Amino acid sequence: MNILPSFQAQLDSSITVFTMLKEQHALVEQIALDICQAVRDGSTLFTCGNGGSTADALHLAEELVGRYRANRRPLPAICLAADPTALTCIANDFGYDQIFSRQLEALARPGDVLVCLSTSGRSANIVNALKVGQQRAIRTIALLG
């Protein structure tokens, strides 16, 4: 079995994505600055995602609370997918579409930041979280595709 064509296609796709990301460097820099300022101001970074994006959302939040590259004060970050009891309670009582938005209604304050990670960008629970974020006057960032 020759996997080289498949590998080459994936590699080409990755190069395209990184090239597109490089073209958006000003936006990426602004997002990073907004997150840094929010954390400096004592605000909280919330993250969420589905499937593999949940793993990325968890990793981002835990690195901020943990240490990442160097010892420093822990930074306020919460992954909305981290608490299985909250997820199953909210899904049972309100539906899966509300698992992140309901938590934001309880926890988010003006000045906080929400980072949503989604491959499709169309998941109802992500869309609802972004809507609540906007209603709560928090900075919303969606990393999609």
N, C-alpha and C positions, 0 to 999 in steps of 0.2 A: 504494500500500500504506500503510495507516494503522498505524503502530507505537505510537501514543499509548496504546491500551488495554493493550498488553503492557508498555510503559514504566511506566504508572500502577500496574499489578499488581506489578511488581518494586519500585517505589518504596514501595508500601504494605507489601509484605513486609519491606523493609529497615527501615521505621519500626517495624514490629512487633518485629523482632529487637532493635533498639536500645532499645525500650521495655522488653523483657524483660531485656536486659542491665543497664539502669539499675536495675531492681528487684533485681538481684543484686550491687549495688555493694559490699556488705560482703564477699561471697565473692571478688570480683575484687580488692578491696583486700588481703585476706588472702593470696591467691595471690601478688600483687606483693611483699608484705612477706616471704613465705617465700622467694621467689626472691632478693630482695635480701640477706636474712640468709645464705642458703646461699653466695652469691657472696662476701660479706664474710668468711665463715668459711673461704674457700679451696676451697669445693666447686665442682663443675662442673655447668653446665646442659646437659642433652642434649635435643635436639629431634628429632622425626621426623614423617613424614606421607607420604601417597601422592598422586600426581598434583599438583593445584594446592596441596594442603596441604603437599607437599614444598617448593614454592616459598616458602610462608609460613614453614615450619620453617627453611629455609636463611636466609631474610631475618632472622628473629629472631636466630639464632646469629651471623650475620656482623655485625649491628649491634652486638652485645655485644663481639665481638672487635675490631671497627672503632671508629668514634667516635660514631655516631648524631648527636647534636645538638652536642656539645662535645668538645674534646680531653680525654681522661682516660686512665687506665690501661686496657689491654685487659682484658676480663672473660672468664673461662674458660667457653666455650660451644662445643659440638660438635653439628653436625647429623649424625645417623646415616645420612642419605641422601646425604651429600656425597661419599662415596668410591665411585665406580663399581666399582673393583676389589674392594673388600670386599663390596659388594652382590652382584656376579655370582659371586664365589667362594662366599659363604655360600649364595646361592640354588642354585648348582650342587651343592654338597656336602650341604646340609641342607634345602633347599626355601625358597621365597620367604617362607613364613610365619615363618622364623627370621632374616630379614635384620637386624632391629633388636635382637631379644632376644639374639642371639649376640654382637653388639657390646657390649651392656650387660653381659653376663656377663664380658667381658674388661676393660671399662673402668670400670664404675660402682662407686662406693664409698659406704658409708653417709654420709649428709649431702648427697649429690648430689641433683639435681632432674631429673625427666624430664617434658617437655611433649610430649604427643602431640596432633597436629592431625588431625582426620578428619571428613569430611562425614557419613559413615554411622556411624562408631564401631564397626562390626562387622568391620572388616578383621582377618584372623587375625594379620597381622604387628604390628598395633597392639595387639591384645588380648594377644598373647604378650609384647610389650615391657612392657606395664603389669604383667603377672604377674611378670616378672623384676624389674622395678623394686620391686615390693612384697617379693619374696623377698630383695632386696639391701638392704632398709631405706632406700630412697631415696624422696623425696617424689614422688608421681606426680600429674600434672595432665593431664586430658583435656579438650580444647576440641573439642566435637563438634557436628555439625549445622550 
